[in-house]
Amino acid sequence: MTESQGAAVAVMLPRDLPAADIIPFARRAEELGFAELWVVEDLGFRGGIAQAASVLASTSRIVLGIGILPAGARNAVFAAMELATLEQLFPGRLVAGIGHGMPHWMRSIGAWPASPLTLLEEYLTTVRGLLAGQRIDTADSARYVKLTDAALEPSSIPDAAPPVLAGVRGPKSLAVSGRAADGTILAEPAGPEYARAALGHIAAAGPHRLVTFNIGSVHPDATAAIDAARPGLAAIGEPDWAPHIEPMPFAAEFAALRADCASGEDFVERMPADWVPQLALAGTAAQVRDRLAELSAAGVTSSVFIPVGDPFEALESLATVL
């Protein structure tokens, strides 16, 4: 079984997994019945396109999600060419995520624009248009993605364009996703409250996918699962994560506790145990299934586990929810 109350259950390929383990991990995720496997493109780790091609070529069924390709890192036409190629080679098995990228990463490589919102909207619109076979000329109208009579060659246009999702978090960026993307990826932590709030900002006129990433920890002993999940939550008290926390019922207490802690590690050690299952998919298999159902009811179409601890052991334990 690969779904919980209508939402696909997926798993993320750890960004620091040894290279020799990438294909075995992907194949095992497929064998266990996960509907999707997501790869990340974080600065200094591994490229999203290369990972996607390798995994797709080594598996036969699992859908491959890329979360996310930073818009400032690639020319939009060449990004569309890569995505079109993957879709043609592995039809119906690709979901492409595009976003701003983490600001400090993008500044460090000289690729953070003066207007991230403008760049992202132009980029999403262009990539989706090219994948759909459009010819695009924006040389006189665009601020960043300036194309002159650009198009994919007929032989390179996929029969059906892969979904292009925006990996974003703030209200203005979510609104861009609603206008210019096929769906939205919400980074961790993404509970039902955040999902509902995000959909309100997205305000899409038509069908819109909603993918959530969450730290995943499943164990027959709920306390053991919660304790294992804690380290993965160390960064979420920082300012960039405020949109994720603001809809939570304990947001004020959360902010006060973080302000009183010297580090993220101290913060998660002192975090009340009952917060953790609300900030992660953590608990027994039955408890996590219930949480997945809550996410689905809030509008989530794919719930992605981020494994903690030993990757292969985590993969097996997470699969007990399927």
N, C-alpha and C positions, 0 to 999 in steps of 0.2 A: 504494500500500500504506500503511495507516495504523496498523499494529500491529507490535510486535516481540515474538515469542515469547508472544503472548497479551495483552500489555499495550498499552493505547492510547498513542500518541505524541502529545503535545500541546505547545502553545507558549503563553507568557504574553504578554499585551499590555502593553508597558512603561507603567508608571504615569505617566511624564512625556512620553509621546508627544504631539506637538502635536495639538490637537483635530481639525484638518483631516485628519490621517493615520489616525485611529482606524478609520474604515470601510474605507479602502483596505487597511490592514494586515489587518483581519479577513477581508476578501474574498480577499486574496492567500493568507492562511493556509489558507482553505478550498480555493482552487484548487490549492495545492501538495499537499493531501491530509492535512493534520493532522486527527486525529480530534476534537480538542477545542481550544478557545481559552479561556484563563483570564484573568479580569480581577481586579484587586486593589482593595481599598478601604482605602488607607493615609491616615492623618490628613493633611488639607490638600491631598490630590490630588483624585481624582474619585470620585463615588459609585458603588458597585457596582451598584445596581439600575438607575440610568440608563444606565451602560455596557452592562449586560446587555441591556436592552430595545433599545438602538440597534443593537448587534451582531446580535442575533437577527433584528431586522426587516430587516437589510441582507444577510443570508446565507440559505442555504436548507438546509444539511445539518449544518454543524459544530455540535457540542455546546458550550454555553457554561457554563463553570464560574465561580462567584464565590468567590474566596478571599482574604479572608474578611469576613463581616459581623460586627463586634464586638457581642456580646450586650448590652453596656451602652448601646449607641447608639440602639436602637429598641425601642419597645413590641413585645412578642412577637406580639400579634394583628395589628398593622399590618405587621410583617415577613411574617407568614403570608399576609396579603392580597396583598402585593406578589408574593411567590413563587407563589401560586396563580394570579394574573393572568398572569404570565409563562408558567407551565406550560400554562394554557388556550390562550393565544395561540400558543405554540410547543411543542406537546406532544412530550415525549420528548427535548427538546434542552437541558434545564436541570439543572445540578448545583449545589446551594446549599451553601456553606461558612459555618459560624458558629463563632466562637471567642471567646476572652477579649479579643482586641485586645492590642497591646503595652502593658504596664503603664504606662510613662511617658507614652504618648499618652493613655491613658484617664484617668490621674490629672490630666493637664493640662486636661481638659475636665470634670472633676468626675464621672466616670462609672465609677470603679474601685470595686467593691463590697468590703465587709469579707470576704466569702467568695466569691471568683471561681468556685470549684468548684460551690458551691450554685447560684449564678445560672446558670451554663452548663448544668447538668443540668436545672434547672427550665425554662429557655428552650428547649433542644433538645426536651425531652419535650412541651412545649406546642406549639411550632411544628409538630412532626411530627403531633401529635394533631389539630390544627386542619386541616392539609392532608389528613388522612385522613377528614375529615368529622365528627370527634368534637365533642361539646359539653363544655366544660371549666369546672369550678367549683373553684378552688383558693384562694378567699378566706380560708378558715380553716386551710389546711394548708401553703401555700407561704410561703417567707421573702421572696422577691422578686417572682415572677410571680404576682400575686394577681388572679385572674379570677373574675368572678361571672357564671355562665351564659353564657359566651362561645362563639361558634361562627361559622363562615363560613356565609353564606346558601347554600342549595342550588344556586343558579345560579352560584355562585363557587367551588364545590368541583371541583378537576380530576378527570378520569376516573381518573388514576393520579397519586399524589403524587410530586413530584420527589424524588430522593435528597437527604437533608440530612446533610452531613458535618460533623465537628468539626475545626477547625483548631487543633491543640494540640501540645504537645511534652513536658511532664513526665509522670512515671509516673502520678500521681494524675489528671491531666487525661486521659491516654490511657485510663485505666480508665473515666472518665466517658463517653468516646466509645464504648467497648465496650458500655456499658449503654444509652446514650441516643441514639446516632446510627447512620446507615446506613453510615458509613464515616469515615475519618480522612484529613486532609490534613497531611502533614509538610513543613514549610518547609525551605528549603535550609540546609546541605547534607544530603542524605538518601541515603546509600549503602545497600548491601544489609545491612550490619551494623546500622545504625540501624533500617532497616525491620523486620528480624527482631526486634530488641529491642523495638521499639514494638508489634509484634503480640503479643508476650508479655505486655505490660502491658495491651493492649486486651482480650484474652481474650474476644472476642465469642462469643456462643452460636450465632450463625448467620452467614450470608454477610455480609462486611464489606469495602467498598471501601477501597483504600489508594492515595492519591494522593501523589506526591512531587514537590516543586519542586527543581530544580537549575540552577545556572548552566550554560548551554550554549554551547559554542564548538567548531565543526567547521571543519577546514581540511585541505587535502591535506598540509600540513606539520604534524606533531603538535606540534613545538616552538612554532610560531606559534599554534596553537590554545591551548596551555597558557599562553603569555604573555598572550594576549588574555583568558583567564579569570581571571587573577590579581586584577585590581582588584575584581571582583565578590565576592571572598572576604574583603575587608578587615575586615568586622565579625564574622566567625565565631569569633574568639578571645575575644570578650567573654563574661561569665558566663552570659548568657541562652542561649547556644548549647551549653552543656556537655553536655546530653543527646545532642546530635548527634555529639559527638566521643568521648564515653566509650567507645562500642563499637569504636572504630577501633584497629587494632594499634599505631599510633604515638601514642596519646593522651597518654602521659607526655612524649614528646619535643615534641609539639605545645604542651602547656601550658608547658614550659620555654622554648621558643622565644618564645612570646607574652610571657612574663614578662620576657624579655630585650629586647623591642622597645618603642620609645617610642610607636609608633602602629600602627594597623591597616595603614597603607600600608607602613611599614617591615617589618611582619610578612609581608605577602604577597611583598614583594621578596626576602626571605631564605628563604621557604618552599622546601624541596626540590622539585624538579620532579616527582619521582615521587609526591608527595602530591597534587598538583593533580588528576590524573584520578580520584583516589579521593574528592575533595571536590567535584568538578564533572563534568559530562558533557563532557569536553574531550579532543580528539584528532582523528584521521582519522575519516571516516565509518564505516569498518570497526571501528575501536576503540570508537567510541561505540555502535555496534550491539551489540557484545559486552557493553558495560556495561549497556545497556538490557535485554539478555537476563538478566544477573545480577540486576538489580532485579526483573524479572518472576519469576525463580525464587525470589526472597526473599519474594514475595507482593504485589508492587506491581501494581496494576491500571491505573494511569495515570501515565506519566512526563512531567512538564511541564518543557520547556526555558525558562529565563529568558535571553532574548537579551542579548548584550553588544556594545558598539560601535554602529555604524549599524544601526538596527532593521530596515530593509528588506534590507540586505545580509546581516545575520545570519539573517533569515528564510529567505532563499534557501540559505544554506550549511547551516543546520540541516535543511532539507528533504532534503538529500542522503542522510540516514540512512533515509528512508522507502522 
